[in-house]
Amino acid sequence: MTTDWKDATEQYLDELRADLTVAQDTDFYLLESTLPEEAREIRTRVRGFVDKHVLPVINEYWERAEFPYELLEPLAKLGVVGSFIEGYGCPGLSRLAQGMITQEMSRGDGSVNTFLGVQANLSMGTIYLLGSEEQKQRWLPAMARLEQIGCFALTEPRHGSDSVDLQTSARREGDTWVINGAKRWIGNGSMAHNVIIFARDEADGQVKAFVMEREDPRDPESRPEGFSYEVITAKAGKRAILQANLYFQDLRIDEANRLPGCDSFRDVSRVLASTRGGASWESLGHAIACFEAAAAYAGSREQFGRPIGGTQLVQNTLAKMATDLTSIQLMCHRMAQLQEEGSWSGTMASIAKMHTADRAREVARQARDLLGGNGLLLDFHVMRHLTDMEVVHTYEGTEFIQSLLIGRKITSLNAMTS
């Protein structure tokens, strides 16, 4: 009997891929038993969305570097957009439930999670914290329904970690503000209806916030005069989220679109503080996905006549991965408690970001190694999470910046300035 080696190979690979969908235990410290009903229900609902809608299509979008617009309708129906915001069509969730959303979205894909984080936390959070009541009513309900997309334009080409040193300027002329400058790495920037722009007032030197409205971002004709953008291409991570460079050349924005709650960078920091911890929950989601893939693969991939999971080296690797994963889980859950108590601090946030991003990146690396050559393939999922973790390791402050913030707290000496 002649063997059809192509069919046999495809069948074998299909079996390996199918095994990756088998649920793996990641609750080594029994945190499941401590989850309130709200958080458990949210996690189950978002996980169902990810398994049904995200995982079947995300690799294709990731490979083409395209945003999966088809996910917006089912995502809106989840009822989770706006997370911590109360009213205006938003769910007003606890910090733990909010963390569950980020964890599960990231377990599916980092790009989809980044889209939601920019939309719900940074964009809507800025309007909620710094906008007038009229502005909240004008923008938030439509954004909660994903009928309007938002972006948060703070980072500039010359200023990443030192974002306080803004060069984008704003000059008032009657009831209009004239904006000049550039922003970089702006998630949703090319597709946003509501572009939140932070600029320094030429008159008093203070940072102000403005909302530039676009009727149809996908129609070049609806682009405001004085505004242009270019989507950043050739990315090796977060390929399914559109990040853009934004340019403002004498862009005019009405005074009615200035957010009155922003009079200095301290107000920007209020928004950033409200979102601190998101990168840690995202790290947890990526780590869970990679650990689950590695554990399932170790049980089904055979070499030298037995599953590779039966070897000491692989078990040692899985044990280290489980330990790192558990430390991330514990830190994230404690973080949510401290946030609810109002005890969360900048130093705590730096410790969490530094540790969780480092350990999750290592979990992803170990999973990639354990899957061997198959770990390089998108349909085994791990490589996508690994490259996304490289992004997470950088944004919201690199490991080096976080270490300097922690060191400043320990020593009372600032090593970031001369």
Sequence and secondary structure as in RCSB ss.txt:
>XXXX:A:sequence
MTTDWKDATEQYLDELRADLTVAQDTDFYLLESTLPEEAREIRTRVRGFVDKHVLPVINEYWERAEFPYELLEPL
AKLGVVGSFIEGYGCPGLSRLAQGMITQEMSRGDGSVNTFLGVQANLSMGTIYLLGSEEQKQRWLPAMARLEQIG
CFALTEPRHGSDSVDLQTSARREGDTWVINGAKRWIGNGSMAHNVIIFARDEADGQVKAFVMEREDPRDPESRPE
GFSYEVITAKAGKRAILQANLYFQDLRIDEANRLPGCDSFRDVSRVLASTRGGASWESLGHAIACFEAAAAYAGS
REQFGRPIGGTQLVQNTLAKMATDLTSIQLMCHRMAQLQEEGSWSGTMASIAKMHTADRAREVARQARDLLGGNG
LLLDFHVMRHLTDMEVVHTYEGTEFIQSLLIGRKITSLNAMTS
>XXXX:A:secstr
    HHHHHHHHHHHHHHHTTS     TT GGGG  HHHHHHHHHHHHHIIIIITTTHHHHHHHT   GGGHHHH
HHTT TTTT EETTEE   HHHHHHHHHHHHHH HHHHHHHIIIIIIIHHHHHHHS HHHHHHHHHHHHTTSS E
EEE  BTTBSTTTTS   EEEEETTEEEEEEEEEEEETTTT SEEEEEEEETTT  EEEEEEE S TT GGG  T
TEEEEE  S SS TTS EEEEEEEEEEEEGGGB TT SSHHHHHHHHHHHTTHHHHHHHHHHHHHHHHHHHHHHH
 EETTEEGGGSHHHHHHHHHHHHHHHHHHHHHHHHHHHHHHT   HHHHHHHHHHHHHHHHHHHHHHHHHTGGGG
GSGGG HHHHHHHHHHHHHTTS HHHHHHHHHHHHHS  SS  
